[in-house]
Amino acid sequence: MPDETARPGTSALTVLLLASTLGVMGGATIAPVIEVMRQSLGVGGTEAGLVLTAHSLAIAVVSPLVGRAVDRFGPRLPLALGLVVYGLGGGAGMVIDSYPLLFASRLVLGVGAAAVFTCSTASLLGLYRGDLRDRVMGWRTTATTAGGFLYPLVAGALGNHSWHAPFAVYLIAMPLGVATFLVLPPGMRVGGEGSRSQEGGKGGAIRLLRERPLVTALCGLWVATTGLMMVLAVSLPRRLDQLGIHDTLVVALYGTVLASGAASVVGLTYARLTARLGYTVLMRIAALCWTLAFLVFAVAEHPAVLLAVPVLTGLGTGITMPTLTVLVDRSVPPEQRGTATSLQATALFGGQFASPLVFGPLVDATSLGAAALIAAAGTAAILLALFRLKDPRDLGAADAPDAVKPETGRDDRARRRT
């Protein structure tokens, strides 16, 4: 029976999970003060939304380059350097009072975030297999959403002193970068032995998308879902302000803490949920949660009713993050793991960046409620499309001969046929 995991040391797993906590910090950390910042800088809603998502543009552009480097040279050095750049770019907001400079610092943050997301994700996918990989990806979701719980809570408290103060939270990445360099083994690879010489590792992201249509479809789903979810991230603080909620700590509770708590619960039980329900059913549940969240947001006239919005959003996110990550990885050969992971980052953060460009003018021309109803129509369309989707585990087996399915035993037979 094949070994299900490379069994890295506990310290390496700890560092990778800690790096994963930074995954949602890019925009979530400053989300509680975004309305205060907008008023202080004298900018409109679209410009304020771009502060939340500017780093996403850099991630979308840089990630394929990071993924190619990971496939060729391993994740250790790119991850360590990325964490340092992440801390510098994010922490710069502590001393910036100009919108153009703040936007530029968010792009620097995105360069570091591209390395953090791609390297940490590819490392965890490469180190674990089978049921254990589902469990570890659930832990990663919990770690990511725990960061989404803790960091915005701290930022919200700091935001009551100054809108600059929450940017100090980003500095935590710098000592973590040093720890990464010291803890991860220098020769660590994410694609297995001989991955650099495999034919499948050549051609980069464009060739991968051309040869693996399932990866293209899954990345498209990343773009759609994250773009729609950013509507709530940008609009919820503004809606709370309309309802008389101005305390940034309370805004943090609504906007990120409740969502992260719900997603963390899903992450802790993800392996069991997957074994019982399967990937397709879980994705349908996620799309249903998002649709309900937008409908509640559109009609709610009291802050207490809005509490349901981040909870529903968190449940959907907690399901989607590990599911799409595992499915994309199962759809490619191991030697292209870094590139495939980077494509997820490009899709995920590209959707985030595009969202305020699409929905910002829509909100300005109509209302927050109208934009939420349009977004609800989008998530409902995703839900209907998922009812036409075959079991992604079977699709993954067809596209990725190395996919491990210990629960069915079909992985060995698939490898023998190929």
Residue pairs with C-beta under 8 A, 6 or more apart in sequence:
2 129
2 404
3 129
4 128
4 129
4 130
4 131
4 132
4 133
4 404
4 406
5 127
5 128
5 129
5 130
5 132
5 133
6 126
6 127
6 128
8 127
9 183
11 183
12 127
12 183
12 184
12 185
13 127
13 136
15 176
15 179
15 180
15 183
15 184
16 120
16 123
16 124
17 139
17 140
17 143
18 143
18 176
18 179
19 79
19 83
19 116
19 119
19 120
19 176
19 180
20 120
20 121
20 124
20 140
20 143
20 144
20 147
21 143
21 144
21 146
21 147
21 150
21 151
22 83
22 86
22 113
22 116
22 147
22 172
22 173
22 176
23 116
23 117
23 120
23 144
23 147
24 144
24 145
24 147
24 148
24 151
24 256
24 260
25 90
25 147
25 148
25 151
25 169
25 170
26 55
26 56
26 59
26 90
26 109
26 110
26 113
26 349
27 52
27 53
27 55
27 56
27 230
27 233
27 352
28 148
28 151
28 152
28 233
28 255
28 256
29 90
29 151
29 152
29 155
29 166
29 167
29 169
29 170
30 37
30 51
30 52
30 93
30 155
30 166
30 167
31 52
31 152
31 233
31 237
31 251
31 252
31 255
31 256
32 152
32 155
32 156
32 159
32 166
32 237
32 248
32 249
32 251
32 252
32 255
32 256
33 155
33 156
33 159
33 163
33 166
33 248
34 48
34 51
34 52
34 234
34 237
35 48
35 237
35 238
35 241
35 251
36 159
36 163
36 248
37 48
37 51
37 163
38 44
38 45
38 47
38 48
40 163
41 47
41 48
41 97
41 99
41 102
43 99
44 360
44 364
45 234
45 238
45 356
45 360
45 363
45 364
46 356
46 357
46 360
46 361
46 364
47 99
48 234
49 230
49 234
49 355
49 356
49 360
50 103
50 353
50 356
50 357
51 99
51 102
51 103
51 106
52 230
52 233
52 234
52 356
53 230
53 349
53 352
53 353
53 355
53 356
54 103
54 106
54 107
54 110
54 353
55 89
55 106
55 107
55 109
55 110
55 113
55 349
56 110
56 349
56 350
56 351
56 352
56 353
57 107
57 110
57 349
57 350
57 353
58 106
58 107
58 108
58 109
58 110
58 111
58 113
58 114
59 110
59 111
59 113
59 114
59 117
59 345
59 346
59 348
59 349
59 350
60 345
60 346
60 347
60 349
60 350
60 353
61 346
62 110
62 111
62 114
62 115
63 114
63 117
63 118
63 342
63 343
63 345
63 346
63 349
64 204
64 205
64 339
64 342
64 343
64 346
65 342
66 78
66 82
66 114
66 115
66 118
66 119
66 338
66 342
66 345
67 118
67 122
67 205
67 338
67 339
67 340
67 341
67 342
67 343
67 345
68 204
68 205
68 338
68 339
68 342
69 78
69 338
70 78
70 118
70 119
70 122
70 190
70 337
70 338
70 339
70 341
70 342
71 190
71 191
71 195
71 196
71 201
71 335
71 336
71 337
71 338
71 339
72 196
72 201
74 186
74 187
74 188
74 189
74 190
75 118
75 119
75 120
75 122
75 123
75 184
75 188
75 190
75 338
76 180
76 181
76 184
76 185
76 186
76 188
77 181
78 115
78 118
78 119
79 115
79 116
79 119
79 120
79 123
79 177
79 180
79 184
80 177
80 178
80 180
80 181
80 184
81 112
81 115
81 177
82 111
82 112
82 113
82 114
82 115
82 116
82 119
82 177
83 112
83 115
83 116
83 173
83 174
83 176
83 177
83 180
84 112
84 173
84 174
84 177
84 178
85 108
85 109
85 111
85 112
85 115
86 109
86 112
86 113
86 115
86 116
86 170
86 173
86 177
87 112
87 170
87 171
87 172
87 173
87 174
87 177
88 108
88 112
88 174
89 105
89 106
89 107
89 108
89 109
89 110
89 111
89 112
89 170
90 105
90 109
90 112
90 167
90 169
90 170
90 171
90 173
91 167
91 168
91 170
91 171
92 105
92 108
92 167
93 102
93 105
93 106
93 164
93 166
93 167
93 170
94 164
94 165
94 167
94 168
95 164
96 102
96 105
96 164
109 170
110 349
112 173
113 349
114 342
114 345
114 349
116 173
117 341
117 345
117 348
117 349
118 338
118 341
118 342
118 345
121 140
121 325
121 341
121 344
121 345
122 190
122 337
122 338
122 341
123 184
123 188
123 190
124 136
124 137
124 140
125 133
125 137
125 190
125 325
125 326
125 329
125 337
125 341
126 189
126 190
126 191
126 192
126 334
126 337
127 136
127 190
128 136
129 404
130 404
130 405
130 406
131 271
131 275
131 406
131 407
133 326
133 404
134 270
134 271
134 274
134 275
134 322
134 326
135 270
135 271
137 270
137 322
137 325
137 326
138 266
138 267
138 268
138 269
138 270
138 271
138 322
139 267
139 268
140 267
140 321
140 322
141 263
141 264
141 266
141 267
141 270
141 318
141 321
141 322
142 263
142 264
142 267
142 268
143 267
144 263
144 267
144 321
145 259
145 260
145 261
145 263
145 264
145 267
145 314
145 317
145 318
146 260
146 264
147 260
148 256
148 257
148 259
148 260
148 263
149 256
149 257
149 260
149 261
149 264
151 169
152 252
152 255
152 256
152 257
152 260
153 249
153 252
153 253
153 256
153 257
154 166
154 169
155 165
155 166
155 169
155 248
155 252
156 166
156 248
156 249
156 250
156 251
156 252
156 253
157 248
157 249
157 252
158 165
158 166
158 168
158 169
159 165
159 166
159 248
159 249
159 252
160 247
160 248
160 249
189 195
190 334
190 337
190 338
191 198
191 201
191 333
191 334
191 335
191 336
191 337
191 338
192 334
192 335
194 335
195 201
195 334
195 335
196 335
198 333
198 335
200 332
200 333
200 335
200 336
201 333
201 335
201 336
203 211
204 339
205 339
205 342
205 343
205 346
208 215
208 332
208 336
208 339
208 340
208 343
209 215
209 216
209 219
209 343
212 331
212 332
212 399
214 327
214 331
214 395
214 396
214 399
215 328
215 331
215 332
215 340
215 343
215 399
218 324
218 327
218 328
218 331
218 344
219 328
219 343
219 344
219 346
219 347
220 347
221 324
221 382
222 324
222 344
222 347
222 348
222 351
223 347
223 348
223 350
223 351
223 354
224 351
224 378
224 382
225 286
225 290
225 320
225 351
225 379
225 382
226 347
226 348
226 349
226 351
226 352
226 355
227 351
227 352
227 354
227 355
227 358
228 290
228 294
228 355
228 375
228 378
228 379
229 290
229 313
229 317
229 355
230 351
230 352
230 355
230 356
230 359
231 294
231 355
231 359
231 371
231 372
231 375
232 293
232 294
232 297
232 309
232 310
232 313
232 372
232 375
233 255
234 355
234 356
234 359
234 360
235 297
235 359
235 363
235 368
235 371
235 372
236 251
236 254
236 255
236 297
236 306
236 309
236 310
237 251
237 255
238 368
239 297
239 306
239 368
240 250
240 251
240 254
240 255
240 303
240 306
242 368
243 301
243 302
243 303
243 306
244 303
245 251
245 254
245 303
254 303
254 306
254 307
254 309
254 310
255 310
256 310
257 310
258 307
258 310
258 311
258 314
259 310
259 311
259 313
259 314
259 317
260 314
261 314
262 310
262 311
262 312
262 313
262 314
262 315
262 318
263 314
263 315
263 317
263 318
263 321
264 318
265 318
266 273
266 314
266 315
266 318
266 319
267 318
267 321
267 322
270 318
270 319
270 322
273 282
273 319
274 282
274 323
275 407
277 285
278 391
278 393
279 323
279 326
279 327
279 391
279 392
279 393
280 386
280 389
280 390
280 391
280 392
282 319
282 323
283 319
283 320
283 323
283 386
283 389
284 383
284 386
284 387
285 315
285 316
285 319
286 315
286 316
286 317
286 319
286 320
286 323
287 316
287 379
287 380
287 382
287 383
287 386
288 383
289 312
289 313
289 315
289 316
289 319
290 312
290 313
290 316
290 379
290 382
291 376
291 379
291 380
291 383
292 308
292 312
293 308
293 309
293 310
293 312
293 313
293 316
294 372
294 373
294 375
294 376
294 379
295 372
295 373
295 376
296 305
296 306
296 308
296 309
296 312
297 306
297 309
297 368
297 369
297 372
298 369
298 370
298 372
298 373
298 376
299 369
300 306
300 308
300 309
324 344
325 341
325 344
327 392
327 396
328 340
328 341
328 343
328 344
329 337
329 340
329 341
330 393
330 396
330 397
330 399
330 400
330 403
331 340
331 395
331 396
331 399
331 400
332 339
332 340
332 399
332 400
333 400
333 401
333 402
334 402
359 371
359 374
359 375
362 370
362 371
362 374
363 370
363 371
393 405
396 403
397 403
397 405
397 410
397 411
397 414
401 414
401 415
401 417
401 418
402 411
402 415
403 411
403 414
404 411
405 411
